[in-house]
Amino acid sequence: MQDRWVGQKVGTIVTSGSHAAWGSHAEFTVTAANMTWVIPGALSVDIAAAIPVTFGTAHECLFEFGHLRESRSVLIHAGAGALGPATLQLAKRAGARVFTTASDDAKLARLKADFGADVTINYVKQDFVEAIKAETGGKGVDLVVDSIAGSNLTRSIASLKYRGRAIIVGVSGRDSERLDPLAL
């Protein structure tokens, strides 16, 4: 690659076998140029380092495992959390109708204004399953990206349409309830 040079500010693309396991979080490492991306001058390395983790995880959830396509619908829990904005942006760019939850109206307003959420749900004030059913004519959403789990996961499944998919990407919820297989 002609646009890379030794000492350049780059991020590495971490995939199985791309480079030694001890180099993924190093300040300096040696790797093949085609396994890097140039960090723009104005962007700090600290911020740039988070991009592959958040956007890579969001991409896997939505497209690799969730099979999200244009004109489909997705519920993204914890829209204002660490993974939420990246997931929301990728889903919108793919042409999906995006529902998201958070516990704060100001955060929800920002998710709508700045990130393009179509439907925002304050889960403290409103039952998200009821809100989704009302917004979808009782059908539900095609995909749920759930980073909370516990009892939230059971309710996420209830918000899916027939043959919908639920992707579990974390367990940030504080309850220890386990999924009852009958919910499936």
C-alpha positions in Angstrom: 0.0 0.0 0.0 1.4 3.3 -1.0 -0.4 5.5 1.5 1.2 3.9 4.6 4.6 4.6 6.2 6.5 3.6 9.3 5.5 5.8 12.2 2.1 6.8 10.7 -0.9 7.1 13.0 -3.1 4.1 12.2 -5.5 1.8 13.8 -5.3 -2.0 13.3 -8.1 -4.2 12.1 -8.2 -7.1 14.5 -9.4 -10.4 13.1 -8.4 -14.0 13.9 -4.9 -14.5 12.8 -4.3 -11.0 11.6 -1.5 -10.4 14.1 -0.2 -11.6 17.4 -2.7 -11.6 20.2 -0.5 -9.4 22.3 -0.6 -6.5 19.8 -4.3 -5.7 19.7 -4.2 -3.1 22.5 -0.6 -1.9 22.1 0.5 1.7 21.6 3.1 0.4 19.0 2.9 -2.7 16.9 4.1 -4.2 13.7 1.4 -5.4 11.3 0.7 -5.7 7.6 -0.3 -2.4 6.0 -3.5 -3.9 4.6 -4.6 -4.6 8.1 -4.6 -1.0 9.1 -6.7 2.2 8.5 -5.3 5.7 8.6 -6.4 7.8 11.6 -7.4 11.3 10.3 -5.1 14.0 11.7 -7.8 15.7 13.8 -9.0 12.5 15.4 -7.3 11.4 18.7 -5.9 7.9 18.9 -8.0 7.3 22.0 -11.2 8.0 20.1 -10.1 6.2 17.0 -9.2 3.1 19.0 -12.9 2.7 20.0 -14.2 2.8 16.5 -13.5 -0.8 15.5 -14.9 -2.1 18.8 -18.2 -0.2 18.8 -18.9 -0.1 15.1 -17.5 -3.6 14.5 -19.7 -5.0 17.2 -22.7 -3.1 15.9 -22.1 -4.4 12.4 -21.9 -8.0 13.5 -25.1 -7.7 15.5 -27.1 -6.0 12.8 -25.8 -7.6 9.6 -23.8 -10.8 10.2 -26.2 -12.3 12.8 -29.3 -10.1 12.6 -29.5 -10.1 8.8 -30.8 -6.6 8.8 -31.8 -5.2 5.4 -33.4 -2.1 4.0 -37.0 -1.5 5.0 -36.7 -3.9 8.0 -37.2 -2.7 11.6 -34.9 -3.0 14.6 -35.2 -2.3 18.3 -31.9 -1.1 19.9 -31.9 -1.2 23.6 -29.8 1.3 25.6 -29.6 3.6 22.6 -27.7 6.1 24.6 -25.2 3.5 25.9 -21.8 2.6 24.6 -23.0 0.5 21.7 -26.3 2.3 21.0 -25.3 5.3 18.8 -23.1 3.1 16.5 -25.8 0.5 16.1 -28.4 3.2 15.5 -26.2 4.9 12.8 -25.5 1.7 10.9 -29.1 0.6 11.0 -30.3 4.0 9.7 -27.7 4.0 7.0 -28.9 0.5 5.9 -32.5 2.0 5.5 -34.0 0.3 8.6 -36.8 1.7 10.7 -35.1 2.2 14.1 -36.7 2.0 17.5 -34.6 2.6 20.6 -34.9 2.7 24.3 -33.4 4.8 27.1 -34.4 6.0 30.5 -34.0 9.7 29.9 -36.2 11.9 27.6 -33.3 14.3 26.9 -31.1 11.4 25.7 -34.0 10.1 23.6 -34.4 13.5 22.0 -30.7 13.5 21.1 -31.0 10.0 19.6 -33.8 11.2 17.4 -32.3 14.6 16.4 -28.6 13.6 16.1 -28.7 10.0 15.1 -32.1 9.6 13.3 -34.0 7.3 15.6 -37.5 6.8 14.2 -39.2 5.8 17.4 -37.8 6.5 20.9 -39.2 4.8 24.0 -38.5 5.9 27.6 -38.7 2.5 29.2 -39.2 4.0 32.7 -42.4 5.7 31.6 -43.6 3.3 28.9 -43.8 -0.4 28.3 -41.5 -0.9 25.2 -43.4 -4.1 24.1 -46.7 -2.2 24.0 -45.1 0.8 22.3 -43.6 -1.4 19.6 -46.8 -3.3 19.0 -48.7 0.0 18.7 -46.2 1.4 16.2 -46.1 -1.7 14.1 -49.8 -2.5 14.0 -49.4 -5.4 16.4 -46.7 -7.1 14.3 -43.5 -6.3 16.1 -40.0 -5.6 14.9 -37.7 -7.8 12.7 -34.7 -7.6 14.9 -33.8 -6.7 18.5 -30.3 -5.9 19.7 -30.4 -6.5 23.4 -27.4 -5.5 25.6 -29.4 -5.8 28.8 -30.6 -9.4 29.0 -32.4 -10.8 32.1 -36.1 -10.1 32.1 -35.5 -7.5 29.3 -34.6 -10.3 26.9 -37.9 -12.1 27.5 -39.7 -8.9 26.8 -37.5 -8.3 23.7 -38.6 -11.6 22.3 -42.3 -10.6 22.9 -41.6 -7.4 20.8 -40.5 -9.5 17.8 -42.6 -10.2 14.8 -43.0 -13.8 13.5 -39.5 -15.2 12.5 -37.8 -12.1 14.0 -34.3 -12.3 15.5 -33.0 -11.3 18.9 -29.3 -10.7 19.3 -27.8 -10.7 22.8 -24.7 -8.5 22.9 -24.3 -8.0 26.7 -25.7 -8.5 30.1 -25.8 -5.0 31.6 -29.1 -5.6 33.3 -29.1 -6.0 37.1 -31.7 -8.8 37.4 -30.7 -12.4 37.3 -33.8 -13.7 35.6 -33.0 -16.4 33.0 -34.9 -16.7 29.7 -37.7 -19.2 29.8 -37.4 -21.3 26.6 -41.2 -21.1 26.2 -40.8 -17.5 25.3 -39.1 -18.7 22.1 
